Amino acid sequence: RTPRAREVGQSWGSTVLTTLVALLHAVLVVFWEAPDTVLCNGPGTCVPVAYAAVAMRVVYFKRCRIVFCESIARVSHMSLSGKLLYPIADRFLVQWEQLSKKYKRAKYVGFVI
């Protein structure tokens, strides 16, 4: 089980340590599994996993696509996970058309249920 980078309500000060622990775990799993694609949807576990996939691209020259699907609850603004993954995601999917107009690389896909 991959640890979360940040729990709901966790202080920002302690988030640094938990994020580093989550990133280390994610690097171990991603490097071991060597996936072709990482599909993430926004909880606290996806950011370290996606950045571990980027590290795998650099270290092993192994292409790993990163596909992020923003939460249906995000109508007009991206989540923190979305903001952190927008620059590195190969595909950035949103479920509200307003977001696709606001962020040029976002692709509107309708509701994903």
C-alpha positions as CSV (number, residue, x, y, z in Angstrom):
1,R,0.0,0.0,0.0
2,T,1.4,3.4,-1.0
3,P,1.4,5.9,1.8
4,R,-0.4,9.2,1.3
5,A,1.8,12.3,0.8
6,R,-0.6,14.3,2.9
7,E,-3.6,13.4,5.0
8,V,-6.7,15.6,5.1
9,G,-6.2,18.2,7.8
10,Q,-2.5,17.4,8.2
11,S,-0.3,20.4,9.0
12,W,1.8,21.7,6.2
13,G,4.9,21.5,8.3
14,S,4.6,17.7,8.8
15,T,3.7,17.3,5.1
16,V,7.3,17.5,4.0
17,L,8.3,14.3,5.9
18,T,5.2,12.3,4.8
19,T,5.7,13.4,1.2
20,L,9.3,12.3,1.2
21,V,8.3,8.9,2.7
22,A,5.6,8.5,0.0
23,L,8.0,9.5,-2.7
24,L,10.6,7.0,-1.6
25,H,7.9,4.2,-1.5
26,A,6.6,5.3,-4.9
27,V,10.1,5.3,-6.5
28,L,10.6,1.7,-5.2
29,V,7.3,0.5,-6.6
30,V,7.5,2.3,-9.9
31,F,11.1,1.3,-10.6
32,W,10.3,-2.3,-9.7
33,E,7.1,-2.5,-11.8
34,A,8.3,-0.3,-14.7
35,P,4.8,0.6,-15.9
36,D,4.1,1.9,-19.4
37,T,1.4,4.2,-18.1
38,V,0.5,5.7,-14.7
39,L,-3.2,6.7,-14.5
40,C,-3.9,8.9,-11.5
41,N,-7.0,10.7,-10.3
42,G,-5.9,13.1,-7.6
43,P,-5.7,11.7,-4.1
44,G,-2.6,12.2,-1.9
45,T,-0.9,9.1,-3.4
46,C,-0.8,10.1,-7.0
47,V,1.7,13.0,-7.0
48,P,4.6,10.9,-5.6
49,V,3.8,8.1,-8.0
50,A,3.7,10.4,-11.0
51,Y,7.0,12.1,-10.1
52,A,8.5,8.7,-9.5
53,A,7.5,7.9,-13.1
54,V,9.3,11.1,-14.3
55,A,12.4,9.9,-12.4
56,M,12.2,6.6,-14.1
57,R,12.2,8.4,-17.5
58,V,15.4,10.1,-16.5
59,V,17.2,7.3,-14.8
60,Y,16.3,4.3,-17.1
61,F,15.2,6.2,-20.2
62,K,12.0,4.2,-20.0
63,R,9.0,6.0,-21.3
64,C,6.1,6.0,-18.9
65,R,3.0,8.0,-19.9
66,I,1.3,9.9,-17.1
67,V,-2.4,10.4,-17.4
68,F,-4.2,12.5,-14.8
69,C,-8.0,12.8,-14.5
70,E,-9.1,15.7,-12.4
71,S,-11.9,15.2,-9.9
72,I,-15.4,15.8,-11.0
73,A,-15.7,18.1,-7.9
74,R,-13.3,20.5,-9.6
75,V,-15.5,22.7,-11.8
76,S,-13.6,26.0,-12.1
77,H,-10.2,25.5,-10.5
78,M,-7.7,22.6,-10.4
79,S,-6.9,20.7,-7.2
80,L,-3.4,20.9,-5.7
81,S,-2.6,17.5,-7.2
82,G,-3.8,18.9,-10.6
83,K,-1.6,21.9,-10.2
84,L,1.4,19.8,-9.4
85,L,0.9,17.3,-12.2
86,Y,-0.3,19.7,-15.0
87,P,3.3,20.4,-16.1
88,I,4.4,16.7,-16.2
89,A,1.3,14.9,-17.3
90,D,1.2,13.6,-20.9
91,R,-2.6,13.7,-20.8
92,F,-4.5,16.0,-18.5
93,L,-8.2,15.1,-18.4
94,V,-11.0,17.2,-16.9
95,Q,-14.7,16.5,-16.4
96,W,-15.9,20.1,-16.8
97,E,-15.7,22.0,-20.0
98,Q,-14.9,25.2,-18.1
99,L,-11.5,23.8,-17.0
100,S,-10.5,22.8,-20.5
101,K,-11.1,26.4,-21.6
102,K,-9.0,27.7,-18.7
103,Y,-6.1,25.3,-19.1
104,K,-5.0,24.8,-22.7
105,R,-3.5,21.3,-22.3
106,A,-6.5,20.0,-20.5
107,K,-8.8,17.7,-22.5
108,Y,-12.5,17.7,-21.7
109,V,-13.8,14.1,-21.5
110,G,-17.2,14.6,-19.8
111,F,-18.1,12.7,-16.7
112,V,-16.0,9.7,-15.9
113,I,-17.9,7.6,-13.5
